[in-house]
Amino acid sequence: MRILHLIRCKTWGGGERYALDLCERSAEEGHDVTVVSRGIPHMDAHFSHLPVEMVKMPLGGFFDTSSPRALARLIKSYPEDRVVVHVHNFKDAEIAARAKRLLPKGKRMWLVCTRHLIKPAKRSLRWKWIYKAIDRIIFISQLALNEFLASDPPIDRNKISIVHNSVIIPSSPLSAHDEHDGINILFTGRIAPEKGVDILIKSLAYLSDLPLRLRITGTGNEEYVAYLKRLADESGMAESIEWHGFVPDVFKEIAEADICVAPSTWREPFGLTIIEFMSQSRPVISTNNGAQSEIITDGKDGLLVPPSDAEALAKAIRRFAEDAALRKRIGEEALNTFRTRFAYDIFFRKILSLYTS
């Protein structure tokens, strides 16, 4: 099967990781994969280790007339009669839909779009035409689908599927972290206001009697990171926090953690970091305001707390910090949840079925 992925964004995020993992697994299973990108070096570098074709196009949106023509020429150059084009936003879906109109008879584009956001659908004639051109729309959570349909868009509901996200994890399980004094807490991801790192730092002030160590991995706006460090100083918890910045292998960080926290204050469309934590048998604390509740069953395979509530977050951390048996039990249940619901093989087979349906 020939599969094309269109990658528009200039910054790396969950949608780009989603596409990268799909490219890797598709290539491993013998499919011919092409990545159409804007040619941004730091973005394309993520795909450099994969046996995929890289093609540069402007992908400029509504006023871009060259990309649809270039995409149509590219598809016509392939020997396959049917080509799957997988896009990750509706702007790229529009480019692909315009290319679709330029294909000759006998050459079929199967257009798949994954919706990675929580937003109502648009309803203009332009968007109605785009929805009609798409063959399958994938939503990464029930919440994302519900919000999309809230505006009652003019779209065939039979085209819609929910496929919860997944991630490719290390092929061999990581060894348990070394014995150490105290409790290691981990946050990993993009450091931005909506990710709740400030709430996590504030929660430590309620836990000063415990031997805790918070490790923060990830990057963000320099001014915002500086604000968080000042907040840590003002709360008297600066010495309990390690700032690790970008790390190439997040699973090594997870292996060192006793408790993993994803304290987002916004409604997460899914929560990739949560299932990364769960895949390594780590007890997870997250907020209950987004699709996180579609992943975690509170008290069974993780803990959920209200967003922006430092005291509630502190109480959840204390529960885990003071009860090693609870951490072990919740971690084991988290791993079972990952294996039975979110393992990458399960995810990939669902995606593949939508490519071939």
C-alpha positions in Angstrom: 0.0 0.0 0.0 1.2 3.5 -0.8 0.6 5.9 2.2 1.3 9.6 2.2 1.3 11.8 5.3 1.1 15.5 5.1 3.0 17.3 7.9 2.3 21.1 8.1 3.3 22.3 11.6 6.5 24.1 12.4 6.7 22.8 15.9 6.8 19.3 17.2 3.8 18.0 19.2 1.4 15.1 19.7 0.0 15.2 16.2 3.5 15.0 14.7 4.5 12.2 17.0 1.3 10.4 16.0 2.3 10.7 12.3 5.9 9.7 13.0 4.9 6.5 14.7 2.4 5.6 12.0 5.1 6.1 9.4 7.5 3.9 11.3 5.1 1.0 11.8 3.7 1.2 8.2 7.2 1.0 6.8 8.1 -1.9 9.1 5.1 -3.8 7.7 6.2 -3.3 4.2 4.1 -0.4 3.1 5.5 2.4 0.9 5.5 5.6 2.9 5.9 9.2 1.8 6.1 12.2 4.1 5.1 15.5 2.5 6.4 18.4 4.6 7.3 22.0 4.4 11.0 21.0 4.4 11.7 22.5 7.9 15.0 20.8 8.9 14.3 20.3 12.6 10.9 18.8 11.8 12.2 16.5 9.0 15.0 15.3 11.2 12.6 13.3 13.2 11.9 11.1 10.1 15.5 10.8 9.0 16.0 7.3 10.5 13.0 5.9 8.6 12.9 4.3 5.2 10.4 6.8 3.9 10.4 9.2 0.9 10.5 12.9 1.9 8.9 15.4 -0.4 8.8 19.2 0.1 5.7 21.3 -0.6 4.5 24.7 0.6 1.3 23.3 2.3 0.2 26.9 2.7 -3.5 26.6 3.1 -6.4 28.2 1.2 -4.3 30.5 -1.1 -1.7 27.8 -1.9 -2.4 26.7 -5.5 0.9 24.9 -6.1 0.6 22.2 -3.4 -2.6 20.6 -4.8 -1.1 20.4 -8.2 2.2 19.1 -6.9 0.4 16.5 -4.8 -1.7 15.3 -7.7 1.5 15.0 -9.8 3.2 13.0 -7.1 0.2 10.6 -6.7 0.0 10.1 -10.5 3.7 9.1 -10.5 3.1 6.1 -8.3 2.2 2.8 -9.9 -0.6 2.0 -7.4 -4.1 2.7 -8.5 -5.2 3.6 -5.0 -3.1 5.8 -2.7 -3.9 6.6 0.9 -3.4 10.3 1.9 -3.4 10.8 5.7 -3.7 14.4 6.9 -3.7 15.7 10.5 -5.7 18.9 10.2 -8.5 20.2 7.9 -6.3 22.7 6.2 -4.2 19.9 4.8 -7.4 18.0 4.0 -8.4 20.9 1.8 -5.1 20.7 -0.1 -5.6 17.0 -0.6 -9.2 17.4 -1.6 -8.2 19.9 -4.3 -5.5 17.4 -5.5 -8.1 14.7 -5.6 -10.1 16.6 -8.2 -7.0 16.7 -10.4 -6.4 13.0 -10.6 -7.3 11.1 -13.7 -9.8 8.3 -13.9 -8.4 5.1 -12.6 -6.3 6.8 -9.9 -8.0 6.8 -6.5 -7.1 8.9 -3.5 -8.4 7.6 -0.2 -8.4 10.6 2.1 -8.1 10.1 5.8 -8.0 13.0 8.3 -7.2 12.7 12.0 -8.7 15.4 14.3 -6.3 16.1 17.1 -8.2 19.1 18.6 -11.2 19.8 20.8 -13.2 22.3 18.7 -16.7 22.6 17.2 -16.9 21.9 13.5 -17.2 24.8 11.0 -20.3 24.8 8.9 -19.7 27.0 5.8 -20.1 25.7 2.3 -16.3 25.5 2.0 -16.1 23.2 5.0 -19.1 21.1 3.7 -17.1 20.5 0.5 -14.0 19.5 2.5 -16.0 17.1 4.7 -17.5 15.5 1.6 -14.1 14.9 0.0 -12.7 13.2 3.1 -13.3 9.4 3.1 -12.7 8.8 6.9 -12.4 11.2 9.8 -10.7 9.8 12.9 -11.2 11.4 16.3 -8.7 10.6 19.0 -11.3 10.7 21.8 -15.0 10.7 22.4 -14.6 14.2 23.9 -13.1 15.5 20.6 -15.9 13.9 18.6 -18.6 15.3 20.9 -17.2 18.8 20.6 -16.9 18.6 16.9 -20.5 17.4 16.5 -21.9 20.0 18.9 -22.3 22.5 16.0 -24.2 19.9 13.9 -21.8 20.0 10.9 -23.0 18.9 7.5 -21.1 15.6 7.4 -21.9 12.0 6.8 -21.7 10.3 10.2 -20.7 7.0 8.6 -17.3 8.5 7.8 -16.5 9.1 11.5 -14.5 6.8 13.7 -13.0 7.1 17.2 -9.5 5.6 17.6 -7.8 6.4 20.8 -4.1 7.3 20.5 -1.2 5.1 21.2 2.6 5.4 21.1 5.4 3.0 20.2 7.2 2.0 23.3 10.7 0.4 23.7 10.7 -3.1 22.3 12.2 -4.5 25.6 10.9 -3.4 28.9 13.0 -1.0 30.9 14.4 -2.2 34.2 13.0 -0.9 37.4 14.6 2.2 38.7 17.4 1.9 41.2 16.7 2.0 44.9 17.0 5.5 46.2 16.0 7.7 49.1 12.8 9.6 48.8 10.2 9.7 46.1 10.8 10.8 42.6 8.0 12.7 40.8 8.1 13.2 37.1 6.5 15.7 34.7 7.4 15.4 31.1 6.1 17.3 28.0 5.7 20.8 26.7 6.2 23.5 29.4 3.3 25.9 28.8 0.6 27.5 31.0 -2.1 25.0 30.0 0.1 22.1 31.1 -0.3 22.9 34.8 3.4 22.9 35.8 2.7 25.9 38.0 0.0 24.0 39.9 2.4 21.1 40.4 5.1 23.4 41.8 2.5 25.0 44.1 1.4 21.6 45.3 4.8 20.8 46.7 4.4 23.5 49.3 1.7 21.2 50.9 4.2 18.3 51.0 7.3 19.8 52.5 7.3 17.1 55.2 7.9 14.4 52.6 11.2 13.5 51.0 10.1 14.4 47.4 12.1 15.2 44.3 10.3 16.7 41.3 11.9 16.2 37.9 10.6 18.4 35.1 11.6 17.4 31.5 10.7 19.3 28.4 11.1 22.8 26.9 9.0 25.9 26.6 9.0 29.6 26.3 12.1 31.0 28.1 10.1 33.7 29.9 7.5 31.2 31.2 10.2 28.8 32.4 11.9 31.6 34.2 8.5 32.5 35.8 8.2 28.9 37.0 11.7 28.9 38.5 10.8 32.1 40.4 7.6 30.5 41.6 9.7 27.6 42.9 12.0 30.0 44.7 9.2 31.9 46.3 7.5 28.7 47.5 10.7 27.5 49.1 10.7 24.3 46.9 13.5 25.2 44.4 16.0 22.7 45.9 13.4 19.9 45.4 13.1 20.5 41.7 15.4 19.4 38.8 15.0 21.0 35.4 16.2 18.5 32.8 15.1 20.3 29.6 14.7 18.3 26.4 15.5 14.6 26.8 15.9 12.3 23.7 14.5 9.2 25.5 11.6 10.0 27.8 11.3 6.3 28.8 14.6 6.5 30.7 13.2 9.3 32.7 10.0 7.3 33.4 12.1 4.4 34.6 13.5 6.6 37.4 10.1 7.9 38.5 8.0 6.7 41.4 5.0 8.9 40.6 4.1 10.5 37.2 2.0 13.6 37.0 0.1 15.2 34.1 -1.6 18.2 35.7 -3.1 19.9 32.6 -5.4 22.8 33.2 -6.9 22.7 29.7 -9.0 19.9 28.2 -6.6 17.5 26.8 -7.8 16.0 23.5 -6.2 12.7 24.6 -2.9 12.5 26.7 0.0 10.7 25.1 2.2 11.2 28.1 -0.3 9.4 30.3 -0.2 6.2 28.3 3.6 6.5 28.1 3.6 6.5 31.9 1.1 3.6 32.1 3.1 1.5 29.6 5.9 1.5 32.2 3.8 0.4 35.2 4.0 3.9 36.7 1.2 5.3 38.9 -0.2 8.4 37.2 -2.0 11.4 38.5 -3.9 13.6 36.0 -6.7 16.1 35.9 -10.3 15.2 35.1 -11.2 18.0 32.7 -10.5 16.4 29.3 -10.1 13.0 27.6 -7.9 11.9 30.5 -11.0 10.3 32.1 -11.3 8.2 28.9 -7.9 6.7 29.8 -7.8 6.6 33.6 -10.4 5.0 35.8 -10.0 7.0 39.0 -8.7 4.8 41.9 -8.2 1.8 39.7 -5.3 2.5 37.3 -4.5 6.1 38.2 -5.8 9.1 40.1 -7.8 12.0 38.8 -8.0 15.5 40.4 -9.7 18.8 39.5 -7.6 21.1 37.4 -5.9 24.2 38.9 -6.3 22.7 42.4 -2.9 22.5 44.0 -4.2 21.2 47.3 -6.1 18.4 45.6 -3.1 17.5 43.6 -1.0 17.5 46.7 -3.4 15.1 48.5 -3.1 12.7 45.5 0.7 12.8 45.5 0.6 12.2 49.3 -1.5 9.1 48.8 1.0 7.6 46.5 4.1 8.8 48.3 3.0 7.3 51.6 1.8 4.0 50.3 4.3 1.9 48.3 1.8 -1.0 48.0 -0.8 1.4 46.4 1.8 2.6 43.9 2.6 -0.9 43.0 -1.1 -2.0 42.6 -2.1 1.1 40.6 1.0 0.8 38.4 0.2 -2.8 37.6 -3.4 -1.9 36.7 -2.1 0.9 34.6 0.1 -1.5 32.6 -2.8 -3.8 32.1 -5.0 -0.9 30.8 -2.3 0.0 28.4 -1.8 -3.5 27.1 -5.5 -4.2 26.7 -6.8 -0.8 25.4 -3.9 1.3 24.2 -1.1 -1.0 22.9 0.2 0.2 19.6 -0.7 -3.0 17.8 -4.4 -2.5 18.7 -4.2 1.1 17.5 -2.4 0.3 14.2 -4.8 -2.4 13.2 -7.7 0.0 13.7 -6.0 2.6 11.5 -5.1 0.0 8.9 -8.7 -1.1 8.7 -9.7 2.5 8.0 -7.1 2.7 5.2 -8.4 -0.4 3.5 -12.2 -0.2 4.2 
